[in-house]
């Protein structure tokens, strides 16, 4: 195995350390570690990993009441099959069939691999891995090890990677993806732990044949998010290199606590807490849900249903549980108020009256033995660890004594960077895996993301080990590819730090916050053609003037890092906003976890009784019409091309964004005659 020690090359007039390897894996989450571990297993040990921070990221730090892993049924007496699971995934809409088939076909292999590594998925005394039904799941394919399923996955995969001796470079920000002759050539990284004092190069280059891009979703796009601190994403660098995006309009939003960041799904909703809003200072307390849901039984039932209908689903916004998300959005975004869950008191009435619940909710709570008391009493009886969880967080919240602040938060990007059946992008040698890759459709079963990350990482590793074992590009060609990117980075930092030296105030933090707040306000779970256009205009203005706008203190490694981070986020925002505008222009209506304002649409309904068909008195912003699957068979692809000026000092960071629509790839109809498959497998293991 190569030692992967950097050697110094002179590039663009600077001495820069360069690492050479067949494959670099970017990211140390569950998908990244899986790819690194699988590469060695499949015979490609010339691997190095880079990451912005080991220990950060969504896999290790995110979760929910019962974080779910979705896989083929491995217990019980009900039938299941690879093709049936593929069809379930495919039915989510706008998902390519070869990705759906691969995720189904490898789900058992990926799951059992994790179990063998030590992830304690529950099994009965005969060894069956039992499951439960999750959202958008017709069977009981889901399983869990509790709120930290993905953390357990990361920890066990990391142990194997360390045992393999794979070198990991932390504190590395991806600045640019390098390419040569139409294929990936390497990476330009910023060492965020190296001062800009001239003693050492703050830049690090990687020369490689393959990049496995496990950087997570572009979490930095939204200010109101449940992605953990330290999870930003790095999709902008990929778009700058010509990697296309796919289905990027499709996000998942849901109710989550903001301090600490955590999904309030499952038991937190099933115990029926009180929803309260206050002014910014904590005064003027109101139970605001009653304004739109006056029926006591309906209010409690819809709150209960949010437990396993947790993501905002626009199909449930007219007369179902997602109406609650819209009402929270109205309080926080439109009214500028703060929203809390109060587990200390029952909603509306002092005494809990379960007889008013719908039969489904009543039966569930009766079986759980919690038809009594206050929400906190029900929570502690039904799921004590869910109560204790907030006591052990920083900042901690004692739900028995204080309210929990919540909002409708960005939680997962179902779209992302383009992937084929082997999770390779349109740029040969570049493999986006995990949330960075756009493998999902509009809807996906709960827990499908964890399976997709393991399957995509395994598929990428298989393909690299079998088909992409060539040496990296020659040193001279690599220098030619790296030089313009390095000059560009040095020039951007030089101008930003020079302005700070002349007395301008560092604004990288303000730009970072402003970009996220803009996206949350105008391109979050509720969007309109007008709000998208307003956001896009602002983003393109920031990008167009970025080199004259950004100010970074040279003495602050964090500020220099954010200068590149903000550029990455704004590039991604330009791509995503352009895609959103194009979606509306192509007749796209509300679907998935997004409401697109439609002046000709309808408002949510009052609900029960004689007023069941009466529309709620809500702003016209909430008027919508459902897509009803009209674009399920189409996939939107998006690409970004830089505007290059003759003088780099005057170059705009805004690019040209192009959109193309294509039919989604169907689920493949393979020849499964054993003798034929065996013959082909002997030839190349069917990796082609």
Secondary structure, DSSP 8 states (H G I E B T S, - for coil): ------EEEEETTEEEEEEEEEEEEE--SHHHHHHHHHHHHTT---EEEE-S-TT-SHHHH---TT--EE---BSSSS---HHHHHHHHHTTSS--HHHHHHHHHTHHHHHHHHHHHT----B-TTS-B--B--TT-SS--EE-SSTTHHHHHHHHHHHHHHHHT-EEE-SEEEEEEEEETTEEEEEEEEETTS-SSSSS-SEEEEEEEEEEE-----GGG-SSB-S-TT----HHHHHHTT--EESTT-EEEEEEEETTEEE--THHHHT--EEEEE-TTS-S-B-THHHH---HHHHHHHHHHTTTS-B--GGGTTTSTTHHHHHHHIIIIIS--EEEEE-SS-SSSSS--GGGS-HHHHHHHHHHT--SS-HHHHHHHH-HHHHHHHHTSSS---TTTS-EEEEEEEEEES-EE---TTS--SSBTEEE-GGGB----S---TTHHHHHHHHHHHHHHHHHHHH-------HHHHHHHHHHHHHHHHHHHHHHHHHHHTT----HHHHHHHHHHHHHHHBSSEE-HHHHHHHHHHHHHHHHTHHHH----TT-HHHHHHHHHHHHHHHHHHHHHHHHHHHHHTT--BBTTBEE--TTSB--B--SGGGTT-B----GGG-B-B-TTTTTTEEEEEEEEE---SSGGG--S-EEEEEEEEE----------HHHHHHHHHHHTT--
